[in-house]
Amino acid sequence: MALCAILSEGLSSVLHREIRDKYGLAYHIYADISSFDDPVLSQSKGVCIEIGASMEKKHLKKYLEVLTDVIKNLPDIVTEEDMERIKNGRASREYITAENRADSNYFAYTRYGKIIPYEQRDKMYYDISLREMKSFIRKYLKSDNVSYAMYGPVKNKKPLS
């Protein structure tokens, strides 16, 4: 999905800029999205966005503070350059993955509840505007509706906040 590409695809993505480059809090950072759609009713029930990072434990508290701030301010952070970057990257990814259509169709089916032809998927991807992306972010990615989960060895079981 375009939001995941904006968040974490490439070294100039939002999370790389804000978490990795600006603050040096993570070695690696990524985003993935799952939608909870009802394919029968063609209605979206919501989305779940997973953001993961590899980092030293000493950076965890600051990472969570910065990530929360990024999520809260994401509509103001995303730029037209981000939109162009993901659209340009989409063309090269589709060329590379075109030979693996079975996996791609399965992915589309699980995400959208139906197999969507490449041309239609491309149109959905290329036609999204910055205004529409910001609207989607405001609707689905709210900082007051965020849960955090950490993986790794835990010695102190007290909450971070």
Beta strands, then each sheet from edge to edge (+ up, - down):
strand 1: 28-38
strand 2: 43-54
sheet 1: 1+ 2-
end
